[in-house]
């Protein structure tokens, strides 16, 4: 300050050097040169956007700003370079490497089929992996599907394999010869010998049933006559009556005759 006038550098040539010297006086008629009187301790003299002198906060101690290192200095105003601002903005849009949370429609390279690592699986990879699978509802199999063979005589909704069907057919024909082990062969045999079958049916129908123990005879008297039994065959064993004839070789030890 000289003679009540405070001289201060004004402007910036880009290297931090003032481009002009401005004098400030308490009673100067020009507000741009009038020394403000409302300052407080710790403030420094600066100018506002209109070029008027004002008191403001002091810059940080020990901080040097150099134009060209991401910082521009224009007329005493320090601003970040637009490229730096763009970079900072871009960083703000990045996801964290640890447990990232993506938005939108993230994309990634599709791994080759059969890959089994920690590589990200895309929808294309998953689609390829599940495409060979059959639906559980109404599946349409291809190739040669296989399944466990059920035990013989199983009768439920379990799949029947060719082995199960082959066993069932073998049990049905019961070891019949190759000439009569199909229904078609049996049909042909029957058609070729219908007369013989008819005669066999008649013969079988005329036979007694073994389990009936002769109770199904149609004429018991004729059967006894044919067997030479006579009427004795139907008498009570404790009251036998003999009429006529003789008994040879019988020892009488009591009873009534």
Secondary structure, 3 states (H helix, E strand, C coil): CECCEEEEEECCCCCCCCCEEEEEECCCCCCCCECCCCCCCCEEEEECCCCCEEEEECCCCCCCCCCCCCEEEECCEEEECHHHHHHHHHHHCCCCCCCCCCCCCCCCCCCCCCCCCCCCCCHHHHHHHHHCCCCCCCCCCCCCCCCCCCCCCCCCCCCCCHHHHHHHHHHHHCCCCHHHCCHHHHHHHHHHCHHHHHHHHHHHHCCCCHHHCCCCCCCHHHHHHHHCCCHHHHCCCCCCCCCCCCCCCCCCCCCCC
